[in-house]
Amino acid sequence: MGWWKVSGTDSTIGDGPLESLECAVTDIIAQYQESFNRRPKKEEWESLLHAVLGSATSDERVTDEGTVAKVHIELK
């Protein structure tokens, strides 16, 4: 698995976590397609991500830097 620096930061990301996230996104899209015959809307992605990333429970917190307060997706 490869690891690389996030441009302009000291942060590192890797192929394994990226592939895991890609699989999760693909699964969520499939669930929406099956249930609603469409892909999730931007606001639904934001709500889903915030529900997972914004956990205040220390065991479930996704970063040691604190709790995610907001998720914003900007579309072009």
N, C-alpha and C positions, 0 to 999 in steps of 0.2 A: 504494500500500500504506500502510495506517495503522500508526502506532507509538504505544504508550501505556505509561505507567508501571505497574509492578506495585504494587498497593495496599500501602501501608506500607513501601515500599522505594525505592531510587534506581534500581532495575533497569528495563529497557525490553524489551517484547516487541512483535512485529509480526504483521500478518495473513499475510504470506508464509511465515515460519517456522511459524506455527500451521497454515496450510493444508498445508504439507509434512508436518508431523507427523501431521495428520489422515489424509492419504493413506497414510502408512506404517502407521498403526494399522489402517486399513480393510483394507489388503493382508494384514497379519498375521492379522487375524480371518478373512479369506477362506481363508487357507492352513490355519488350524486347522479351519475348517468343512469344508473339502475332505478333510483328512487324518483328522480325529477326530470330525467331525459335532458340534462344540461350539466355544464361544469359549474363548480361553485363560483358565486359572485365575490368580488373583492371584499365586501363587508363580511361575507361568511368566512373567507380565509382569515381576515383580521380577527374575527371572534374566535375561530378555532385555534389559531396560533396563540392568542392572548390567554385563552382558557388553559392551554398547556404550559406556555412560557411564563405566565404571570402568577403561578402558584406561590403563595406566601408561606407554605409549609416548608420548613428547612430541608426535610428529606426529599422533597419533590422539586426544590428550586433548581433551575437549570444552569445557574451561574453563581460563582462565589462572590460576584460583584453586587448582588442585590436582586430584588424582585423586578421583573419586567413590568413596567407601569402601562405601556401602550405599545401596540403594534400598528404600524402604518405602512400600507403598500401603495406605492405610487405607480400608476400605469402611464404608458405613453401611447 
